[in-house]
């Protein structure tokens, strides 16, 4: 089990309570699909993903980006039980969707960049460490079924 400090808990909760899911989710997923184009293969039914403008303007990408953040919100509410919180999603992504688990890390990196840009100077090293720890634990939980 992961040990969370009071600072980490408060920071993660604060980040997600102030986050604009309508902006951050689509921006993070779009960034991932643009920067790591091989990740697009999992979104073949999303239509036009031919260039950055198409990806950023794609309503299905935006919708799924928001879905990802709402899933992360579930994790924020269950920080002491992330493995169970993401057990079903781990099975779905490994057995049905066959997503390479390394892509979860790529997306978490893109999310960190988007959050950093939005938070500006308040995104200190300590805040980044807390966010990245949380995302790493979520990535591990999502990858659990693969092991």
Order of alpha helices (4+ residues) and beta strands (2+ residues): alpha-alpha-alpha-alpha-alpha-alpha-alpha-alpha
